[in-house]
Amino acid sequence: MAEDPIAQGEAAALTRRYEQHAEQTNDALKVIKSDVLHLRLEVGANTTRLDAVESKIDAMHQEMTRNQAQIVELLTNLVGKGPGAS
Protein backbone atom coordinates (compact mmCIF):
# COMPACT_ATOMS: atom_id res chain seq x y z
CA MET A 1 0.00 0.00 0.00
CA ALA A 2 1.41 3.40 -1.02
CA GLU A 3 1.80 6.06 1.65
CA ASP A 4 -0.36 9.15 1.50
CA PRO A 5 1.71 12.17 0.33
CA ILE A 6 -0.44 14.55 2.40
CA ALA A 7 0.15 12.49 5.54
CA GLN A 8 3.89 12.40 4.77
CA GLY A 9 3.91 16.18 4.36
CA GLU A 10 2.05 16.66 7.63
CA ALA A 11 4.39 14.27 9.43
CA ALA A 12 7.43 16.07 8.01
CA ALA A 13 6.02 19.46 9.07
CA LEU A 14 5.30 18.19 12.57
CA THR A 15 8.79 16.68 12.78
CA ARG A 16 10.39 20.01 11.75
CA ARG A 17 8.32 21.92 14.31
CA TYR A 18 9.22 19.40 17.01
CA GLU A 19 12.94 19.59 16.17
CA GLN A 20 12.83 23.40 16.06
CA HIS A 21 11.09 23.51 19.43
CA ALA A 22 13.59 21.01 20.88
CA GLU A 23 16.49 23.14 19.62
CA GLN A 24 14.98 26.31 21.14
CA THR A 25 14.44 24.47 24.42
CA ASN A 26 18.04 23.26 24.42
CA ASP A 27 19.27 26.80 23.74
CA ALA A 28 17.15 28.13 26.60
CA LEU A 29 18.48 25.43 28.93
CA LYS A 30 22.06 26.32 27.97
CA VAL A 31 21.38 29.95 28.87
CA ILE A 32 19.84 28.94 32.19
CA LYS A 33 22.78 26.65 33.01
CA SER A 34 25.18 29.46 32.16
CA ASP A 35 23.26 31.88 34.39
CA VAL A 36 23.23 29.37 37.25
CA LEU A 37 26.99 28.86 36.92
CA HIS A 38 27.51 32.63 36.93
CA LEU A 39 25.37 32.96 40.06
CA ARG A 40 27.32 30.18 41.79
CA LEU A 41 30.58 31.97 41.03
CA GLU A 42 29.17 35.25 42.33
CA VAL A 43 27.88 33.60 45.51
CA GLY A 44 31.29 32.00 46.06
CA ALA A 45 33.08 35.32 45.60
CA ASN A 46 30.63 37.12 47.89
CA THR A 47 30.95 34.40 50.52
CA THR A 48 34.72 34.91 50.48
CA ARG A 49 34.27 38.67 50.86
CA LEU A 50 31.78 38.16 53.68
CA ASP A 51 34.20 35.86 55.50
CA ALA A 52 36.90 38.54 55.24
CA VAL A 53 34.54 41.20 56.61
CA GLU A 54 33.49 38.93 59.47
CA SER A 55 37.15 38.32 60.35
CA LYS A 56 37.82 42.06 60.40
CA ILE A 57 34.76 42.67 62.59
CA ASP A 58 35.87 39.92 65.00
CA ALA A 59 39.36 41.45 65.20
CA MET A 60 37.88 44.90 65.87
CA HIS A 61 35.58 43.46 68.53
CA GLN A 62 38.52 41.82 70.29
CA GLU A 63 40.51 45.06 70.13
CA MET A 64 37.55 47.02 71.54
CA THR A 65 37.20 44.51 74.37
CA ARG A 66 40.92 44.87 75.20
CA ASN A 67 40.71 48.66 75.07
CA GLN A 68 37.64 48.70 77.30
CA ALA A 69 39.41 46.44 79.79
CA GLN A 70 42.40 48.79 79.80
CA ILE A 71 40.12 51.80 80.35
CA VAL A 72 38.38 50.06 83.23
CA GLU A 73 41.75 49.15 84.74
CA LEU A 74 43.06 52.70 84.40
CA LEU A 75 39.88 54.18 85.91
CA THR A 76 40.02 51.66 88.74
CA ASN A 77 43.60 52.70 89.51
CA LEU A 78 42.52 56.36 89.59
CA VAL A 79 39.72 55.82 92.10
CA GLY A 80 40.58 57.29 95.47
CA LYS A 81 43.49 59.37 94.22
CA GLY A 82 43.45 63.12 94.35
CA PRO A 83 43.10 65.23 91.21
CA GLY A 84 46.81 66.14 91.25
CA ALA A 85 48.05 62.61 91.98
CA SER A 86 49.56 60.51 89.21
C-alpha positions in Angstrom: 0.0 0.0 0.0 1.4 3.4 -1.0 1.8 6.1 1.6 -0.4 9.1 1.5 1.7 12.2 0.3 -0.4 14.6 2.4 0.2 12.5 5.5 3.9 12.4 4.8 3.9 16.2 4.4 2.1 16.7 7.6 4.4 14.3 9.4 7.4 16.1 8.0 6.0 19.5 9.1 5.3 18.2 12.6 8.8 16.7 12.8 10.4 20.0 11.8 8.3 21.9 14.3 9.2 19.4 17.0 12.9 19.6 16.2 12.8 23.4 16.1 11.1 23.5 19.4 13.6 21.0 20.9 16.5 23.1 19.6 15.0 26.3 21.1 14.4 24.5 24.4 18.0 23.3 24.4 19.3 26.8 23.7 17.1 28.1 26.6 18.5 25.4 28.9 22.1 26.3 28.0 21.4 30.0 28.9 19.8 28.9 32.2 22.8 26.6 33.0 25.2 29.5 32.2 23.3 31.9 34.4 23.2 29.4 37.3 27.0 28.9 36.9 27.5 32.6 36.9 25.4 33.0 40.1 27.3 30.2 41.8 30.6 32.0 41.0 29.2 35.3 42.3 27.9 33.6 45.5 31.3 32.0 46.1 33.1 35.3 45.6 30.6 37.1 47.9 31.0 34.4 50.5 34.7 34.9 50.5 34.3 38.7 50.9 31.8 38.2 53.7 34.2 35.9 55.5 36.9 38.5 55.2 34.5 41.2 56.6 33.5 38.9 59.5 37.1 38.3 60.3 37.8 42.1 60.4 34.8 42.7 62.6 35.9 39.9 65.0 39.4 41.5 65.2 37.9 44.9 65.9 35.6 43.5 68.5 38.5 41.8 70.3 40.5 45.1 70.1 37.6 47.0 71.5 37.2 44.5 74.4 40.9 44.9 75.2 40.7 48.7 75.1 37.6 48.7 77.3 39.4 46.4 79.8 42.4 48.8 79.8 40.1 51.8 80.3 38.4 50.1 83.2 41.7 49.1 84.7 43.1 52.7 84.4 39.9 54.2 85.9 40.0 51.7 88.7 43.6 52.7 89.5 42.5 56.4 89.6 39.7 55.8 92.1 40.6 57.3 95.5 43.5 59.4 94.2 43.5 63.1 94.4 43.1 65.2 91.2 46.8 66.1 91.2 48.1 62.6 92.0 49.6 60.5 89.2 
